[in-house]
Amino acid sequence: MYDDILVPTDGSAEAATATEHAIELAAAFDATVHALYVIDLPGSVRAPSIREDEVTMRREYREYGETVTEEVADTASEVGVDAVGVVRTGSVHEEITDYAKDRGMDLVVMGTAYRGKFGALLGGTTERVVRTATVPVTSIRMAEDA
């Protein structure tokens, strides 16, 4: 059913939860996990340190992205699942949907935070991917106490 599963990651707890699910699916279907980190400049606060110098900032984001995608690949490898790590630059939701379409992904697995009874159902990026992706998207919600 699934040969290639895309799991966008930013190193967050939400992404880690989605990664666990994606790896479990990949193991069940003998699929490959594609871990994707998107550098969204200017803006993202996920990199460990930010400097005014754009060249340094881009390098730091790329290094951070390589680290988090390698962590996904290592986790997958521990259970015998093939994985690919990719770092791209651009609009996060567009890069996710473009990668899924261009690389023939069968599924996108994304994490989203619990927002409470009256909060948003999905995070902004996840919601945009759900609306625009040409492949199925599974949203993995964090537990209420996470």
Summary of the structure (lengths in Angstrom):
residues: 146
radius of gyration: 14.8
end to end distance: 31.1
largest distance: 46.1
contacts: 468
relative contact order: 0.22
helix: 42%
strand: 21%
